[in-house]
């Protein structure tokens, strides 16, 4: 994700029932998509029957890939994003 894309997203673009900036960035990384596409996908998934669970799974998959690559910093950052997501959307299940 480029710095330009990260800087163009503002917290006020994201409401309490939507994904956070960090969650959108994690989804964008997973999907290899621009942040606006990831935000739209995330908003759509949040309101579908299995969407919240799928977002959770995307983040977990990224944590596992990061650990496998030895990227502990990225895994830790994604773990924090996952904790925040599960706190906000508790029906997604346990952390891992």
C-alpha positions as CSV (number, residue, x, y, z in Angstrom):
1,X,0.0,0.0,0.0
2,X,1.5,3.3,-1.0
3,X,1.9,6.2,1.3
4,X,-0.2,8.3,-1.1
5,X,-3.1,5.9,-0.7
6,X,-2.8,5.7,3.1
7,X,-2.6,9.5,3.4
8,X,-5.7,9.9,1.2
9,X,-7.9,7.9,3.6
10,X,-9.2,9.9,6.5
11,X,-10.7,8.4,9.7
12,X,-13.9,10.5,9.2
13,X,-14.5,8.5,6.0
14,X,-15.1,5.5,8.2
15,X,-18.2,5.2,10.5
16,X,-18.6,3.0,13.5
17,X,-20.4,0.3,11.4
18,X,-17.7,0.2,8.8
19,X,-14.1,-1.0,8.6
20,X,-11.4,1.1,10.2
21,X,-8.6,2.5,8.0
22,X,-6.2,-0.2,9.2
23,X,-8.8,-2.9,8.4
24,X,-9.3,-1.5,4.9
25,X,-5.5,-1.4,4.4
26,X,-5.2,-5.0,5.5
27,X,-8.0,-6.0,3.1
28,X,-6.3,-4.0,0.3
29,X,-3.1,-5.9,1.0
30,X,-4.9,-9.2,0.9
31,X,-6.8,-8.5,-2.3
32,X,-3.9,-6.6,-3.9
33,X,-6.5,-3.9,-4.6
34,X,-6.5,-0.1,-4.3
35,X,-7.8,1.2,-1.0
36,X,-11.0,2.5,-2.3
37,X,-11.8,-0.9,-3.9
38,X,-11.0,-2.6,-0.6
39,X,-13.2,-0.1,1.3
40,X,-16.1,-0.9,-1.0
41,X,-15.5,-4.6,-0.8
42,X,-15.2,-4.4,3.0
43,X,-18.4,-2.4,3.4
44,X,-20.2,-4.9,1.2
45,X,-18.8,-7.9,3.2
46,X,-19.7,-6.4,6.5
47,X,-23.4,-6.4,5.5
48,X,-23.4,-9.9,4.0
49,X,-24.2,-13.1,5.9
50,X,-20.7,-14.5,6.0
51,X,-18.8,-11.3,5.2
52,X,-17.5,-10.5,8.7
53,X,-16.2,-14.0,9.1
54,X,-14.5,-13.7,5.7
55,X,-12.8,-10.5,6.6
56,X,-11.6,-12.1,9.9
57,X,-10.3,-15.1,7.8
58,X,-8.5,-12.7,5.4
59,X,-6.6,-11.1,8.3
60,X,-5.8,-14.5,9.9
61,X,-4.4,-15.7,6.5
62,X,-2.2,-12.6,6.3
63,X,-0.9,-13.2,9.8
64,X,0.0,-16.8,9.0
65,X,1.8,-15.8,5.8
66,X,3.7,-13.1,7.7
67,X,4.8,-15.6,10.3
68,X,5.8,-18.1,7.7
69,X,8.0,-15.4,6.0
70,X,9.5,-14.5,9.3
71,X,8.0,-11.0,9.3
72,X,7.2,-10.7,13.0
73,X,6.5,-7.0,12.8
74,X,3.8,-7.4,10.1
75,X,2.3,-10.3,12.0
76,X,2.1,-8.3,15.2
77,X,0.6,-5.3,13.4
78,X,-2.0,-7.6,11.7
79,X,-2.7,-9.3,15.1
80,X,-3.6,-5.9,16.5
81,X,-5.9,-5.2,13.6
82,X,-7.5,-8.6,14.1
83,X,-8.0,-8.0,17.9
84,X,-9.7,-4.6,17.1
85,X,-11.9,-6.2,14.4
86,X,-13.1,-9.0,16.7
87,X,-13.8,-6.5,19.5
88,X,-16.0,-4.5,17.1
89,X,-17.6,-7.5,15.5
90,X,-17.8,-10.2,18.1
91,X,-20.0,-12.5,16.1
92,X,-16.9,-13.3,13.9
93,X,-15.7,-15.9,16.4
94,X,-12.4,-16.2,18.3
95,X,-9.2,-14.5,17.3
96,X,-7.7,-17.6,15.6
